[in-house]
Amino acid sequence: MQAGGHFADRAAEGSRMKTQDTGQFRRMNQGMRGLLYIASGLVIIAGWQLFVLTQSTPVYFAWTVKSPLTAAFLGANYWASFVVVFFSAREKLWAMGRAALPGVLLFTTLTLVATLLHLDKFHFGSAEATAQAAAWAWLIVYVAVPPVFIYLYARQLRTPGADPARVAPIEGWTRFLILLFALTMIPLGLALFIAPQYSASLWPWSLTPLTARAVGCWLVGLGAAAGNIVRENDYLRARHVSQTAVVFAILHFIGLARFGGAEIDWSGLSIYVYLFYLLGVLAVGAWGWSRARVAAPPA
């Protein structure tokens, strides 16, 4: 009862806040909003190429992902990221849409570096027109997005206005779990990115140097987003990341059900660590999503 009353009081406070002049708060500028909408469309396409056309990457994707499970893993990440990118773009206030954006910047920047390190693996000279177009589109997107994102992010930080008050602070135990996610994902992601030939053995299934770096890019980006949630310390500000975490876990379980039997050594420890991690992400994401729904002020 006390917890429910606490969130009801915070929701009432949030409702009163919304009746004030919102001109005092920093709003998301149109440039950043437009970039996020474009990104949401791009990740839907990449997710379709990898999660649906999983075994057709030689024809439809920027490079050949020989492991269907790895393709499904990457596609699940792209589709899950649609949730946070699209709904963040719809937010009027910057504070309500920025939680995952440092992670987005890190992911796109590292992916550009990984692309440049493995240009010979991309389908620039493929006989398949669709694969060749996908490779050039990939390169253009990842060359363009990081500098444009940095410019718009810096411009956004110069936008006048303050942040609204935190409506639903995250409990200490939840912040600890989220921080634990960040402190495990980022080092593993960096290891896969920097030294894939040595660290790929830590992963539950086989990775090539390119796919190890691609997985590492995602882990660093997701870890950075988790760390930023701890800094934001508000369920409402983190609600789109919580929604994404639920979708992320569900899609990864589907990928494992489709391709895990053929590619995973189920006698090893790493797969059970991976499953435990997915369950934790699902549980914490669902909890955060539910807390945000309780705390959200009425429209």
Beta strands, then each sheet from edge to edge (+ up, - down):
end
